[in-house]
Amino acid sequence: MSASRTASVNRKTKETAISLALDLDGAGASEIATGIGFLDHMLTLLSRHSLIDLKIQCKGDTEVDYHHTVEDVGLALGTALDQALGERRGIRRYGFFLLPMDESLAQVALDLGGRPFLAYANGVNSSFVRDFDTNLFEEFFRALCVNARMNLHVRVDGNEAHHAIEGVFKGFARALREAIEADPRDAGIPSSKGVL
């Protein structure tokens, strides 16, 4: 495992301008400003519960829609995760977590094996938190998975969108924390192929 597992990404398009930095071996400190309060809240939870230090600044065309900002932040975060993981030597690779949040239950399982895939089953009865459509988080996680080269399965059920999505982000954070941890018994590439 490399001594420094950090990365930074700067991405500018006609729709968003993003500056993102992370440290996989941090303490869960975060500075998040995307222009979307609920997204900031979820990313702060992700940082805290994964123990990944995370700084994100984003200026997006939120006057048009939240879609571009949400998707592009996921893309930038996935790119940074991939960079910080390097050749993924010495990590546990897999992580999973069940997280109850009041009436909601989030189930998250992931593989950092290099093959991007998202299975996202949202059984929540409502989708809006204020003016934010939480269905956008499927696009966030899809962009993250493709760019992080991650296989991610998410299933959430519940009656209240805020609880359900908070459970997803906390569960994802805990599963990611497990997957990126050093495996004390195996310092090699966690694959029989010898490469991820």
ZIDAVEN-V409118 format. One record per helix or strand. SS is the DSSP state (2 for helix, 1 for strand). FROM is the first residue (numbers start at 1). TO is the last residue. If there is no record, write none. Layout:
{{SS FROM TO} {SS FROM TO}}
//
This chain:
{{1 6 12} {1 16 23} {1 30 33} {2 37 50} {1 53 60} {2 67 85} {1 89 89} {1 91 91} {1 94 101} {1 104 111} {1 117 124} {1 128 129} {1 132 133} {2 136 148} {1 151 158} {2 161 180} {1 182 182} {1 189 189}}
//
